[in-house]
């Protein structure tokens, strides 16, 4: 469930990007889960040309989630709060 929450947040924040290059992956990881940077850097250092979609990036972020010991309800509340905060600041370009 946490993986899906990260994926939705990534897709909402970056609607025009389907495949993230290494620099974009690091930017997303810093924004959502800085603890995932060690694992992400290790993966990207092994494969210089590594690109990943939102689902793979969300899986990596979810695996390093600092709240992995929290209950499902706590995780869902945090994700809902992040989505609500995003939609409050979202202004579509017309």
Buried (B, 14 or more C-beta within 10 A) or exposed (E): EBBEBBBBBBBBBBEEBEEBBBEBBBEBBEEBBEEBBEBBBEBBEEEEEBBBBBBBBBBBBBEBBEEEEBEEEEBBEBBEEBBEEEEEEEEEEE
